[in-house]
Amino acid sequence: MRSTALRMRASMLLAATLLPFSALADTVYLQLTDVGSEVDSSGLTAATVAERTRYGIEEALKTSSTQAILMDPQHEGAPDVTVSAKVTRAGEKYRLTYQLTTTHAPVRTKTLSYDFANPSLSDKGSVVMAQAVLTEAEKLEAAGQETPVATGTDEVPLAQADAPMAEGLGQDSTGRELESEAPRRRGRGQTNLDLGLALGFNSPSGIFGGELEYRVTPILGLNLSAGTGAWGFRVGPVARLYPLGEVRTSPFLEAGMSFNMGTTSTTTLTFGDESEVYTTEKLFTPVATLAVGMRQSMGPMYLGLRAGWGFRLREDNWTTSDGRDPNLFDALDIGTSQHGGFLASVTLGVTLF
């Protein structure tokens, strides 16, 4: 009885002693080797990509179940898996490709690719990519412990790798959904740049004009409107907030300024055989605008509707050529051509990108 108890205690002691070593046996040693960039951008240089990759791996290891260690280049000893990175262009987007290679026979490789629109790597994107790299590195190392059947190179888009999908993996640095396999379909409301022709009343684009809008993020657009109005040429910057993001029918709130450059109007009064011409100078007038509207996507085209109010920021915005008081016709012209009050417009345009 006593010998049995001693054997049990010895077994427990041996298990407790070997447990840390068994955990270390599953640790994957990674080393970042070759990093290159074919893109002329300060945010995607080889040094920046290397720094972003190391940051992502270090942050991912804090929450990952993968037992891995990122080795320094000066670290003694050979890594289990080497990681190389390269940035190239993929049409209008950028592509970051990671290649993982085991250092022991049989050599196994795995290629992961990540497409994005902005010439930079965000913290979130770096961590998400690193999580996929760690998962694939662990799989490669585990496969190396098995009897190989065949070896080869698999190239898998990072957004569709068989690693568990993490939040933000299918997004670029602005928050837009990535489409790795097919180009973006503009008919679903997604856009980077809109160009349209507008008809309006008191609108920032004038009676007739145009609008150019750049979508900074899915919910924020920067719009430049310009056109001709009753108070001369008009131009103004506008910011639009799209609460629902890039959807087919997307309502928006907008605020901006409209700068009326002014013009000259004349009134001719005829008495018998005599005529007299009166000239009124319409001066530069800024107007603040607030409006609500809706953008309806129609394939590569879109329809925009807007209604709101203009707040004129200058009242002494006219003068007569001879300093006289305006006559009845002058007063009527000034009163009806001022920019301010209710505004509305309709825009028909095309999504360029």
QUIZI-V938195 format. One record per pair of residues at least 24 apart in sequence whose C-alpha atoms are under 7 Angstrom apart, sorted by the first residue. I is the first residue (numbers start at 0). GAP is how many residues later the second one is. Records with the same first field share a line. If there is no record, write none. Layout:
I->GAP / GAP
This chain:
25->41
26->40 / 41
27->39 / 40 / 41 / 52 / 110
28->39 / 40 / 41 / 42 / 50 / 51 / 52
29->39 / 40 / 41 / 49 / 50 / 51 / 52
30->39 / 40 / 41 / 48 / 50 / 51 / 52
31->50 / 51 / 52
32->49 / 50 / 51
33->50 / 51
34->49 / 50 / 51
35->49 / 50 / 51
36->49 / 50 / 51
37->49 / 50
38->48 / 49 / 50
40->78
42->76 / 77
43->75 / 76
51->74
52->73 / 77
55->70 / 71 / 74
56->70 / 73
58->68
59->67 / 70 / 71
65->68 / 69 / 72
78->24
80->56
92->24
99->37
107->32 / 43 / 44
108->43 / 44
109->43 / 44 / 45
110->43 / 44 / 45
111->43 / 44 / 45 / 46
112->43 / 44 / 45
113->43 / 44 / 45
114->65
115->56
116->55
117->55
120->52
121->51
124->48
127->38 / 40 / 41
131->31
134->28
135->27
173->43
175->42
185->113 / 114
186->110 / 111 / 112 / 113
187->59 / 60 / 109
188->57 / 58 / 59 / 108
189->56 / 57
190->24 / 160 / 162
191->161
192->158 / 159 / 160
193->155 / 156 / 157 / 158
194->154 / 155 / 156
195->151 / 152 / 153 / 154
196->150 / 151 / 152
197->147 / 148 / 149 / 150
198->146 / 147 / 148
199->144 / 145 / 146
200->142 / 143 / 144
201->137 / 138 / 140 / 141 / 142
202->140 / 141 / 142
203->31 / 32 / 54
204->29 / 30
205->28
217->27 / 28
218->24 / 26
229->107
230->29 / 31 / 32 / 51 / 106 / 107 / 108
231->28 / 29 / 30 / 31
232->27 / 28 / 29
233->24 / 25 / 26 / 27
234->24 / 25
247->48 / 49
248->45 / 46 / 47 / 48
249->44 / 45 / 46
250->42 / 43 / 44
251->40 / 41 / 42
252->38 / 39 / 40
253->36 / 37 / 38
254->34 / 35 / 36
255->32 / 33 / 34
256->30 / 31 / 32
257->28 / 29 / 30
258->26 / 27 / 28
259->24 / 25 / 26
260->24
266->63
278->41 / 42
279->38 / 39 / 40 / 41
280->37 / 38 / 39 / 40
281->35 / 36 / 37
282->34 / 35
283->33
284->29 / 32
285->26 / 27 / 28
286->24 / 25 / 26 / 53
287->24
299->50 / 51
300->48 / 49 / 50
301->46 / 47 / 48
302->44 / 45 / 46
303->42 / 43 / 44
304->40 / 41 / 42
305->38 / 39 / 40
306->36 / 37 / 38
307->34 / 35 / 36
308->32 / 33 / 34
309->30 / 31 / 32 / 33
310->29 / 30
311->27 / 28
